Amino acid sequence: MDVVDRVYKEVKEYHNLVRYYTNKNISVSYLRAKKQNNTQRVLDLYGTSNQKYW
């Protein structure tokens, strides 16, 4: 059972890191698009907050 707990914690940590960097990349993309007045392209690519699948 200790092995399962250890693996669960490691996978959970990796999942949290991936989610963190995904959100950071989306926010950077949005800020760059906002600077170029092209936010619709980013919204089309990533979806709105109601359409998120991650």
PDBQT receptor file of N, H, CA, C and O in Angstrom, charges set to zero:
ATOM      1  N   MET A   1       0.818  -1.196   0.000  1.00  0.00    +0.000 N 
ATOM      2  CA  MET A   1       0.000   0.000   0.000  1.00  0.00    +0.000 C 
ATOM      3  C   MET A   1       0.867   1.267   0.000  1.00  0.00    +0.000 C 
ATOM      4  O   MET A   1       0.470   2.304  -0.532  1.00  0.00    +0.000 OA
ATOM      5  N   ASP A   2       2.035   1.164   0.595  1.00  0.00    +0.000 N 
ATOM      6  H   ASP A   2       2.357   0.322   1.027  1.00  0.00    +0.000 HD
ATOM      7  CA  ASP A   2       2.948   2.312   0.614  1.00  0.00    +0.000 C 
ATOM      8  C   ASP A   2       3.377   2.701  -0.796  1.00  0.00    +0.000 C 
ATOM      9  O   ASP A   2       3.529   3.884  -1.101  1.00  0.00    +0.000 OA
ATOM     10  N   VAL A   3       3.570   1.709  -1.645  1.00  0.00    +0.000 N 
ATOM     11  H   VAL A   3       3.447   0.749  -1.397  1.00  0.00    +0.000 HD
ATOM     12  CA  VAL A   3       3.976   1.982  -3.021  1.00  0.00    +0.000 C 
ATOM     13  C   VAL A   3       2.869   2.731  -3.753  1.00  0.00    +0.000 C 
ATOM     14  O   VAL A   3       3.134   3.683  -4.487  1.00  0.00    +0.000 OA
ATOM     15  N   VAL A   4       1.641   2.303  -3.550  1.00  0.00    +0.000 N 
ATOM     16  H   VAL A   4       1.426   1.530  -2.954  1.00  0.00    +0.000 HD
ATOM     17  CA  VAL A   4       0.500   2.956  -4.197  1.00  0.00    +0.000 C 
ATOM     18  C   VAL A   4       0.389   4.398  -3.728  1.00  0.00    +0.000 C 
ATOM     19  O   VAL A   4       0.161   5.292  -4.543  1.00  0.00    +0.000 OA
ATOM     20  N   ASP A   5       0.542   4.639  -2.455  1.00  0.00    +0.000 N 
ATOM     21  H   ASP A   5       0.727   3.913  -1.793  1.00  0.00    +0.000 HD
ATOM     22  CA  ASP A   5       0.472   6.000  -1.920  1.00  0.00    +0.000 C 
ATOM     23  C   ASP A   5       1.584   6.876  -2.492  1.00  0.00    +0.000 C 
ATOM     24  O   ASP A   5       1.353   8.031  -2.852  1.00  0.00    +0.000 OA
ATOM     25  N   ARG A   6       2.783   6.323  -2.572  1.00  0.00    +0.000 N 
ATOM     26  H   ARG A   6       2.970   5.385  -2.279  1.00  0.00    +0.000 HD
ATOM     27  CA  ARG A   6       3.919   7.091  -3.090  1.00  0.00    +0.000 C 
ATOM     28  C   ARG A   6       3.714   7.439  -4.561  1.00  0.00    +0.000 C 
ATOM     29  O   ARG A   6       3.954   8.572  -4.976  1.00  0.00    +0.000 OA
ATOM     30  N   VAL A   7       3.274   6.470  -5.337  1.00  0.00    +0.000 N 
ATOM     31  H   VAL A   7       3.079   5.549  -5.000  1.00  0.00    +0.000 HD
ATOM     32  CA  VAL A   7       3.045   6.712  -6.756  1.00  0.00    +0.000 C 
ATOM     33  C   VAL A   7       1.913   7.715  -6.946  1.00  0.00    +0.000 C 
ATOM     34  O   VAL A   7       1.998   8.589  -7.808  1.00  0.00    +0.000 OA
ATOM     35  N   TYR A   8       0.857   7.594  -6.149  1.00  0.00    +0.000 N 
ATOM     36  H   TYR A   8       0.788   6.883  -5.448  1.00  0.00    +0.000 HD
ATOM     37  CA  TYR A   8      -0.256   8.544  -6.239  1.00  0.00    +0.000 C 
ATOM     38  C   TYR A   8       0.223   9.969  -5.977  1.00  0.00    +0.000 C 
ATOM     39  O   TYR A   8      -0.145  10.892  -6.702  1.00  0.00    +0.000 OA
ATOM     40  N   LYS A   9       1.031  10.146  -4.956  1.00  0.00    +0.000 N 
ATOM     41  H   LYS A   9       1.331   9.395  -4.367  1.00  0.00    +0.000 HD
ATOM     42  CA  LYS A   9       1.546  11.482  -4.640  1.00  0.00    +0.000 C 
ATOM     43  C   LYS A   9       2.409  12.040  -5.761  1.00  0.00    +0.000 C 
ATOM     44  O   LYS A   9       2.317  13.224  -6.083  1.00  0.00    +0.000 OA
ATOM     45  N   GLU A  10       3.253  11.189  -6.364  1.00  0.00    +0.000 N 
ATOM     46  H   GLU A  10       3.327  10.227  -6.102  1.00  0.00    +0.000 HD
ATOM     47  CA  GLU A  10       4.102  11.642  -7.462  1.00  0.00    +0.000 C 
ATOM     48  C   GLU A  10       3.277  12.025  -8.691  1.00  0.00    +0.000 C 
ATOM     49  O   GLU A  10       3.530  13.054  -9.318  1.00  0.00    +0.000 OA
ATOM     50  N   VAL A  11       2.303  11.205  -9.027  1.00  0.00    +0.000 N 
ATOM     51  H   VAL A  11       2.097  10.369  -8.518  1.00  0.00    +0.000 HD
ATOM     52  CA  VAL A  11       1.455  11.497 -10.182  1.00  0.00    +0.000 C 
ATOM     53  C   VAL A  11       0.647  12.761  -9.934  1.00  0.00    +0.000 C 
ATOM     54  O   VAL A  11       0.487  13.586 -10.834  1.00  0.00    +0.000 OA
ATOM     55  N   LYS A  12       0.143  12.914  -8.730  1.00  0.00    +0.000 N 
ATOM     56  H   LYS A  12       0.273  12.244  -7.999  1.00  0.00    +0.000 HD
ATOM     57  CA  LYS A  12      -0.617  14.117  -8.376  1.00  0.00    +0.000 C 
ATOM     58  C   LYS A  12       0.261  15.362  -8.493  1.00  0.00    +0.000 C 
ATOM     59  O   LYS A  12      -0.192  16.402  -8.972  1.00  0.00    +0.000 OA
ATOM     60  N   GLU A  13       1.506  15.255  -8.059  1.00  0.00    +0.000 N 
ATOM     61  H   GLU A  13       1.874  14.410  -7.670  1.00  0.00    +0.000 HD
ATOM     62  CA  GLU A  13       2.436  16.387  -8.156  1.00  0.00    +0.000 C 
ATOM     63  C   GLU A  13       2.710  16.741  -9.617  1.00  0.00    +0.000 C 
ATOM     64  O   GLU A  13       2.708  17.918  -9.978  1.00  0.00    +0.000 OA
ATOM     65  N   TYR A  14       2.945  15.741 -10.453  1.00  0.00    +0.000 N 
ATOM     66  H   TYR A  14       2.947  14.785 -10.160  1.00  0.00    +0.000 HD
ATOM     67  CA  TYR A  14       3.174  15.992 -11.875  1.00  0.00    +0.000 C 
ATOM     68  C   TYR A  14       1.935  16.591 -12.539  1.00  0.00    +0.000 C 
ATOM     69  O   TYR A  14       2.044  17.484 -13.378  1.00  0.00    +0.000 OA
ATOM     70  N   HIS A  15       0.784  16.104 -12.166  1.00  0.00    +0.000 N 
ATOM     71  H   HIS A  15       0.696  15.378 -11.484  1.00  0.00    +0.000 HD
ATOM     72  CA  HIS A  15      -0.470  16.638 -12.712  1.00  0.00    +0.000 C 
ATOM     73  C   HIS A  15      -0.616  18.108 -12.352  1.00  0.00    +0.000 C 
ATOM     74  O   HIS A  15      -0.984  18.922 -13.199  1.00  0.00    +0.000 OA
ATOM     75  N   ASN A  16      -0.337  18.445 -11.121  1.00  0.00    +0.000 N 
ATOM     76  H   ASN A  16      -0.038  17.784 -10.433  1.00  0.00    +0.000 HD
ATOM     77  CA  ASN A  16      -0.431  19.841 -10.687  1.00  0.00    +0.000 C 
ATOM     78  C   ASN A  16       0.560  20.731 -11.423  1.00  0.00    +0.000 C 
ATOM     79  O   ASN A  16       0.238  21.870 -11.762  1.00  0.00    +0.000 OA
ATOM     80  N   LEU A  17       1.769  20.220 -11.674  1.00  0.00    +0.000 N 
ATOM     81  H   LEU A  17       2.031  19.295 -11.398  1.00  0.00    +0.000 HD
ATOM     82  CA  LEU A  17       2.753  20.998 -12.422  1.00  0.00    +0.000 C 
ATOM     83  C   LEU A  17       2.308  21.224 -13.859  1.00  0.00    +0.000 C 
ATOM     84  O   LEU A  17       2.441  22.330 -14.383  1.00  0.00    +0.000 OA
ATOM     85  N   VAL A  18       1.788  20.202 -14.490  1.00  0.00    +0.000 N 
ATOM     86  H   VAL A  18       1.680  19.304 -14.065  1.00  0.00    +0.000 HD
ATOM     87  CA  VAL A  18       1.321  20.334 -15.864  1.00  0.00    +0.000 C 
ATOM     88  C   VAL A  18       0.170  21.332 -15.932  1.00  0.00    +0.000 C 
ATOM     89  O   VAL A  18       0.119  22.166 -16.837  1.00  0.00    +0.000 OA
ATOM     90  N   ARG A  19      -0.749  21.248 -14.982  1.00  0.00    +0.000 N 
ATOM     91  H   ARG A  19      -0.708  20.571 -14.248  1.00  0.00    +0.000 HD
ATOM     92  CA  ARG A  19      -1.879  22.180 -14.963  1.00  0.00    +0.000 C 
ATOM     93  C   ARG A  19      -1.404  23.611 -14.750  1.00  0.00    +0.000 C 
ATOM     94  O   ARG A  19      -1.917  24.535 -15.381  1.00  0.00    +0.000 OA
ATOM     95  N   TYR A  20      -0.429  23.801 -13.868  1.00  0.00    +0.000 N 
ATOM     96  H   TYR A  20      -0.013  23.050 -13.355  1.00  0.00    +0.000 HD
ATOM     97  CA  TYR A  20       0.119  25.127 -13.596  1.00  0.00    +0.000 C 
ATOM     98  C   TYR A  20       0.734  25.728 -14.863  1.00  0.00    +0.000 C 
ATOM     99  O   TYR A  20       0.433  26.867 -15.223  1.00  0.00    +0.000 OA
ATOM    100  N   TYR A  21       1.594  24.960 -15.536  1.00  0.00    +0.000 N 
ATOM    101  H   TYR A  21       1.838  24.036 -15.243  1.00  0.00    +0.000 HD
ATOM    102  CA  TYR A  21       2.257  25.485 -16.723  1.00  0.00    +0.000 C 
ATOM    103  C   TYR A  21       1.300  25.654 -17.897  1.00  0.00    +0.000 C 
ATOM    104  O   TYR A  21       1.495  26.544 -18.725  1.00  0.00    +0.000 OA
ATOM    105  N   THR A  22       0.288  24.829 -17.981  1.00  0.00    +0.000 N 
ATOM    106  H   THR A  22       0.130  24.106 -17.309  1.00  0.00    +0.000 HD
ATOM    107  CA  THR A  22      -0.729  25.007 -19.018  1.00  0.00    +0.000 C 
ATOM    108  C   THR A  22      -1.459  26.325 -18.813  1.00  0.00    +0.000 C 
ATOM    109  O   THR A  22      -1.662  27.085 -19.760  1.00  0.00    +0.000 OA
ATOM    110  N   ASN A  23      -1.848  26.587 -17.587  1.00  0.00    +0.000 N 
ATOM    111  H   ASN A  23      -1.683  25.969 -16.818  1.00  0.00    +0.000 HD
ATOM    112  CA  ASN A  23      -2.536  27.846 -17.294  1.00  0.00    +0.000 C 
ATOM    113  C   ASN A  23      -1.628  29.046 -17.532  1.00  0.00    +0.000 C 
ATOM    114  O   ASN A  23      -2.082  30.081 -18.020  1.00  0.00    +0.000 OA
ATOM    115  N   LYS A  24      -0.350  28.915 -17.192  1.00  0.00    +0.000 N 
ATOM    116  H   LYS A  24       0.019  28.075 -16.796  1.00  0.00    +0.000 HD
ATOM    117  CA  LYS A  24       0.596  30.009 -17.443  1.00  0.00    +0.000 C 
ATOM    118  C   LYS A  24       0.738  30.266 -18.937  1.00  0.00    +0.000 C 
ATOM    119  O   LYS A  24       0.744  31.418 -19.370  1.00  0.00    +0.000 OA
ATOM    120  N   ASN A  25       0.853  29.198 -19.729  1.00  0.00    +0.000 N 
ATOM    121  H   ASN A  25       0.848  28.262 -19.377  1.00  0.00    +0.000 HD
ATOM    122  CA  ASN A  25       0.985  29.365 -21.177  1.00  0.00    +0.000 C 
ATOM    123  C   ASN A  25      -0.254  30.016 -21.775  1.00  0.00    +0.000 C 
ATOM    124  O   ASN A  25      -0.143  30.868 -22.656  1.00  0.00    +0.000 OA
ATOM    125  N   ILE A  26      -1.416  29.628 -21.309  1.00  0.00    +0.000 N 
ATOM    126  H   ILE A  26      -1.506  28.936 -20.593  1.00  0.00    +0.000 HD
ATOM    127  CA  ILE A  26      -2.650  30.229 -21.807  1.00  0.00    +0.000 C 
ATOM    128  C   ILE A  26      -2.699  31.706 -21.449  1.00  0.00    +0.000 C 
ATOM    129  O   ILE A  26      -3.089  32.530 -22.276  1.00  0.00    +0.000 OA
ATOM    130  N   SER A  27      -2.311  32.049 -20.234  1.00  0.00    +0.000 N 
ATOM    131  H   SER A  27      -1.994  31.379 -19.562  1.00  0.00    +0.000 HD
ATOM    132  CA  SER A  27      -2.360  33.458 -19.836  1.00  0.00    +0.000 C 
ATOM    133  C   SER A  27      -1.352  34.292 -20.621  1.00  0.00    +0.000 C 
ATOM    134  O   SER A  27      -1.644  35.433 -20.979  1.00  0.00    +0.000 OA
ATOM    135  N   VAL A  28      -0.177  33.741 -20.893  1.00  0.00    +0.000 N 
ATOM    136  H   VAL A  28       0.060  32.814 -20.602  1.00  0.00    +0.000 HD
ATOM    137  CA  VAL A  28       0.803  34.471 -21.699  1.00  0.00    +0.000 C 
ATOM    138  C   VAL A  28       0.282  34.641 -23.122  1.00  0.00    +0.000 C 
ATOM    139  O   VAL A  28       0.428  35.712 -23.710  1.00  0.00    +0.000 OA
ATOM    140  N   SER A  29      -0.320  33.602 -23.677  1.00  0.00    +0.000 N 
ATOM    141  H   SER A  29      -0.439  32.732 -23.200  1.00  0.00    +0.000 HD
ATOM    142  CA  SER A  29      -0.897  33.704 -25.023  1.00  0.00    +0.000 C 
ATOM    143  C   SER A  29      -1.978  34.775 -25.069  1.00  0.00    +0.000 C 
ATOM    144  O   SER A  29      -2.055  35.553 -26.020  1.00  0.00    +0.000 OA
ATOM    145  N   TYR A  30      -2.805  34.809 -24.039  1.00  0.00    +0.000 N 
ATOM    146  H   TYR A  30      -2.742  34.177 -23.266  1.00  0.00    +0.000 HD
ATOM    147  CA  TYR A  30      -3.885  35.793 -23.992  1.00  0.00    +0.000 C 
ATOM    148  C   TYR A  30      -3.324  37.209 -23.895  1.00  0.00    +0.000 C 
ATOM    149  O   TYR A  30      -3.807  38.115 -24.573  1.00  0.00    +0.000 OA
ATOM    150  N   LEU A  31      -2.313  37.402 -23.059  1.00  0.00    +0.000 N 
ATOM    151  H   LEU A  31      -1.921  36.666 -22.508  1.00  0.00    +0.000 HD
ATOM    152  CA  LEU A  31      -1.728  38.738 -22.912  1.00  0.00    +0.000 C 
ATOM    153  C   LEU A  31      -1.065  39.206 -24.208  1.00  0.00    +0.000 C 
ATOM    154  O   LEU A  31      -1.184  40.372 -24.585  1.00  0.00    +0.000 OA
ATOM    155  N   ARG A  32      -0.372  38.302 -24.882  1.00  0.00    +0.000 N 
ATOM    156  H   ARG A  32      -0.275  37.355 -24.576  1.00  0.00    +0.000 HD
ATOM    157  CA  ARG A  32       0.254  38.674 -26.159  1.00  0.00    +0.000 C 
ATOM    158  C   ARG A  32      -0.802  39.002 -27.207  1.00  0.00    +0.000 C 
ATOM    159  O   ARG A  32      -0.649  39.954 -27.972  1.00  0.00    +0.000 OA
ATOM    160  N   ALA A  33      -1.867  38.220 -27.243  1.00  0.00    +0.000 N 
ATOM    161  H   ALA A  33      -1.992  37.446 -26.622  1.00  0.00    +0.000 HD
ATOM    162  CA  ALA A  33      -2.931  38.479 -28.213  1.00  0.00    +0.000 C 
ATOM    163  C   ALA A  33      -3.647  39.789 -27.887  1.00  0.00    +0.000 C 
ATOM    164  O   ALA A  33      -4.045  40.527 -28.788  1.00  0.00    +0.000 OA
ATOM    165  N   LYS A  34      -3.807  40.070 -26.603  1.00  0.00    +0.000 N 
ATOM    166  H   LYS A  34      -3.484  39.470 -25.871  1.00  0.00    +0.000 HD
ATOM    167  CA  LYS A  34      -4.454  41.318 -26.199  1.00  0.00    +0.000 C 
ATOM    168  C   LYS A  34      -3.623  42.514 -26.636  1.00  0.00    +0.000 C 
ATOM    169  O   LYS A  34      -4.160  43.537 -27.061  1.00  0.00    +0.000 OA
ATOM    170  N   LYS A  35      -2.308  42.372 -26.527  1.00  0.00    +0.000 N 
ATOM    171  H   LYS A  35      -1.872  41.541 -26.182  1.00  0.00    +0.000 HD
ATOM    172  CA  LYS A  35      -1.410  43.445 -26.953  1.00  0.00    +0.000 C 
ATOM    173  C   LYS A  35      -1.514  43.675 -28.465  1.00  0.00    +0.000 C 
ATOM    174  O   LYS A  35      -1.334  44.799 -28.935  1.00  0.00    +0.000 OA
ATOM    175  N   GLN A  36      -1.800  42.618 -29.221  1.00  0.00    +0.000 N 
ATOM    176  H   GLN A  36      -1.946  41.705 -28.839  1.00  0.00    +0.000 HD
ATOM    177  CA  GLN A  36      -1.910  42.717 -30.672  1.00  0.00    +0.000 C 
ATOM    178  C   GLN A  36      -3.357  42.898 -31.129  1.00  0.00    +0.000 C 
ATOM    179  O   GLN A  36      -3.639  42.852 -32.326  1.00  0.00    +0.000 OA
ATOM    180  N   ASN A  37      -4.272  43.102 -30.184  1.00  0.00    +0.000 N 
ATOM    181  H   ASN A  37      -4.043  43.139 -29.211  1.00  0.00    +0.000 HD
ATOM    182  CA  ASN A  37      -5.702  43.245 -30.470  1.00  0.00    +0.000 C 
ATOM    183  C   ASN A  37      -6.253  42.055 -31.262  1.00  0.00    +0.000 C 
ATOM    184  O   ASN A  37      -6.995  42.230 -32.228  1.00  0.00    +0.000 OA
ATOM    185  N   ASN A  38      -5.882  40.860 -30.842  1.00  0.00    +0.000 N 
ATOM    186  H   ASN A  38      -5.280  40.718 -30.057  1.00  0.00    +0.000 HD
ATOM    187  CA  ASN A  38      -6.310  39.648 -31.523  1.00  0.00    +0.000 C 
ATOM    188  C   ASN A  38      -6.721  38.582 -30.496  1.00  0.00    +0.000 C 
ATOM    189  O   ASN A  38      -6.325  37.422 -30.606  1.00  0.00    +0.000 OA
ATOM    190  N   THR A  39      -7.509  38.982 -29.510  1.00  0.00    +0.000 N 
ATOM    191  H   THR A  39      -7.830  39.925 -29.421  1.00  0.00    +0.000 HD
ATOM    192  CA  THR A  39      -7.881  38.053 -28.452  1.00  0.00    +0.000 C 
ATOM    193  C   THR A  39      -8.853  36.978 -28.925  1.00  0.00    +0.000 C 
ATOM    194  O   THR A  39      -8.926  35.907 -28.323  1.00  0.00    +0.000 OA
ATOM    195  N   GLN A  40      -9.586  37.243 -29.974  1.00  0.00    +0.000 N 
ATOM    196  H   GLN A  40      -9.526  38.114 -30.463  1.00  0.00    +0.000 HD
ATOM    197  CA  GLN A  40     -10.549  36.245 -30.464  1.00  0.00    +0.000 C 
ATOM    198  C   GLN A  40      -9.835  34.975 -30.914  1.00  0.00    +0.000 C 
ATOM    199  O   GLN A  40     -10.372  33.878 -30.760  1.00  0.00    +0.000 OA
ATOM    200  N   ARG A  41      -8.646  35.110 -31.462  1.00  0.00    +0.000 N 
ATOM    201  H   ARG A  41      -8.210  36.001 -31.587  1.00  0.00    +0.000 HD
ATOM    202  CA  ARG A  41      -7.874  33.941 -31.900  1.00  0.00    +0.000 C 
ATOM    203  C   ARG A  41      -7.536  33.042 -30.723  1.00  0.00    +0.000 C 
ATOM    204  O   ARG A  41      -7.614  31.818 -30.835  1.00  0.00    +0.000 OA
ATOM    205  N   VAL A  42      -7.161  33.637 -29.594  1.00  0.00    +0.000 N 
ATOM    206  H   VAL A  42      -7.097  34.631 -29.504  1.00  0.00    +0.000 HD
ATOM    207  CA  VAL A  42      -6.819  32.851 -28.407  1.00  0.00    +0.000 C 
ATOM    208  C   VAL A  42      -8.074  32.205 -27.829  1.00  0.00    +0.000 C 
ATOM    209  O   VAL A  42      -8.046  31.047 -27.411  1.00  0.00    +0.000 OA
ATOM    210  N   LEU A  43      -9.171  32.955 -27.808  1.00  0.00    +0.000 N 
ATOM    211  H   LEU A  43      -9.193  33.895 -28.147  1.00  0.00    +0.000 HD
ATOM    212  CA  LEU A  43     -10.416  32.377 -27.300  1.00  0.00    +0.000 C 
ATOM    213  C   LEU A  43     -10.899  31.232 -28.186  1.00  0.00    +0.000 C 
ATOM    214  O   LEU A  43     -11.440  30.244 -27.689  1.00  0.00    +0.000 OA
ATOM    215  N   ASP A  44     -10.702  31.365 -29.498  1.00  0.00    +0.000 N 
ATOM    216  H   ASP A  44     -10.262  32.168 -29.901  1.00  0.00    +0.000 HD
ATOM    217  CA  ASP A  44     -11.059  30.277 -30.411  1.00  0.00    +0.000 C 
ATOM    218  C   ASP A  44     -10.180  29.054 -30.172  1.00  0.00    +0.000 C 
ATOM    219  O   ASP A  44     -10.642  27.918 -30.275  1.00  0.00    +0.000 OA
ATOM    220  N   LEU A  45      -8.918  29.294 -29.856  1.00  0.00    +0.000 N 
ATOM    221  H   LEU A  45      -8.542  30.218 -29.773  1.00  0.00    +0.000 HD
ATOM    222  CA  LEU A  45      -7.983  28.201 -29.650  1.00  0.00    +0.000 C 
ATOM    223  C   LEU A  45      -8.227  27.482 -28.333  1.00  0.00    +0.000 C 
ATOM    224  O   LEU A  45      -8.271  26.252 -28.304  1.00  0.00    +0.000 OA
ATOM    225  N   TYR A  46      -8.388  28.225 -27.244  1.00  0.00    +0.000 N 
ATOM    226  H   TYR A  46      -8.352  29.224 -27.268  1.00  0.00    +0.000 HD
ATOM    227  CA  TYR A  46      -8.490  27.622 -25.920  1.00  0.00    +0.000 C 
ATOM    228  C   TYR A  46      -9.919  27.543 -25.392  1.00  0.00    +0.000 C 
ATOM    229  O   TYR A  46     -10.184  26.794 -24.452  1.00  0.00    +0.000 OA
ATOM    230  N   GLY A  47     -10.827  28.288 -25.968  1.00  0.00    +0.000 N 
ATOM    231  H   GLY A  47     -10.612  28.897 -26.731  1.00  0.00    +0.000 HD
ATOM    232  CA  GLY A  47     -12.202  28.288 -25.495  1.00  0.00    +0.000 C 
ATOM    233  C   GLY A  47     -12.407  29.253 -24.337  1.00  0.00    +0.000 C 
ATOM    234  O   GLY A  47     -11.450  29.759 -23.751  1.00  0.00    +0.000 OA
ATOM    235  N   THR A  48     -13.646  29.490 -24.027  1.00  0.00    +0.000 N 
ATOM    236  H   THR A  48     -14.423  29.079 -24.503  1.00  0.00    +0.000 HD
ATOM    237  CA  THR A  48     -13.970  30.353 -22.892  1.00  0.00    +0.000 C 
ATOM    238  C   THR A  48     -13.896  29.535 -21.608  1.00  0.00    +0.000 C 
ATOM    239  O   THR A  48     -13.652  28.329 -21.648  1.00  0.00    +0.000 OA
ATOM    240  N   SER A  49     -14.104  30.184 -20.485  1.00  0.00    +0.000 N 
ATOM    241  H   SER A  49     -14.302  31.164 -20.452  1.00  0.00    +0.000 HD
ATOM    242  CA  SER A  49     -14.033  29.469 -19.206  1.00  0.00    +0.000 C 
ATOM    243  C   SER A  49     -15.112  28.392 -19.095  1.00  0.00    +0.000 C 
ATOM    244  O   SER A  49     -14.934  27.421 -18.360  1.00  0.00    +0.000 OA
ATOM    245  N   ASN A  50     -16.222  28.546 -19.809  1.00  0.00    +0.000 N 
ATOM    246  H   ASN A  50     -16.366  29.335 -20.406  1.00  0.00    +0.000 HD
ATOM    247  CA  ASN A  50     -17.268  27.524 -19.781  1.00  0.00    +0.000 C 
ATOM    248  C   ASN A  50     -16.964  26.349 -20.701  1.00  0.00    +0.000 C 
ATOM    249  O   ASN A  50     -17.547  25.276 -20.545  1.00  0.00    +0.000 OA
ATOM    250  N   GLN A  51     -16.064  26.536 -21.649  1.00  0.00    +0.000 N 
ATOM    251  H   GLN A  51     -15.590  27.407 -21.776  1.00  0.00    +0.000 HD
ATOM    252  CA  GLN A  51     -15.759  25.497 -22.629  1.00  0.00    +0.000 C 
ATOM    253  C   GLN A  51     -14.491  24.722 -22.299  1.00  0.00    +0.000 C 
ATOM    254  O   GLN A  51     -14.146  23.784 -23.018  1.00  0.00    +0.000 OA
ATOM    255  N   LYS A  52     -13.798  25.083 -21.246  1.00  0.00    +0.000 N 
ATOM    256  H   LYS A  52     -14.078  25.844 -20.662  1.00  0.00    +0.000 HD
ATOM    257  CA  LYS A  52     -12.533  24.426 -20.916  1.00  0.00    +0.000 C 
ATOM    258  C   LYS A  52     -12.755  22.945 -20.660  1.00  0.00    +0.000 C 
ATOM    259  O   LYS A  52     -13.741  22.550 -20.038  1.00  0.00    +0.000 OA
ATOM    260  N   TYR A  53     -11.839  22.142 -21.141  1.00  0.00    +0.000 N 
ATOM    261  H   TYR A  53     -11.039  22.463 -21.646  1.00  0.00    +0.000 HD
ATOM    262  CA  TYR A  53     -11.918  20.715 -20.919  1.00  0.00    +0.000 C 
ATOM    263  C   TYR A  53     -10.787  20.212 -20.021  1.00  0.00    +0.000 C 
ATOM    264  O   TYR A  53     -10.752  19.026 -19.693  1.00  0.00    +0.000 OA
ATOM    265  N   TRP A  54      -9.870  21.079 -19.620  1.00  0.00    +0.000 N 
ATOM    266  H   TRP A  54      -9.898  22.043 -19.887  1.00  0.00    +0.000 HD
ATOM    267  CA  TRP A  54      -8.760  20.644 -18.775  1.00  0.00    +0.000 C 
ATOM    268  C   TRP A  54      -8.981  21.003 -17.338  1.00  0.00    +0.000 C 
ATOM    269  O   TRP A  54      -8.138  20.707 -16.491  1.00  0.00    +0.000 OA
TER     270      TRP A  54
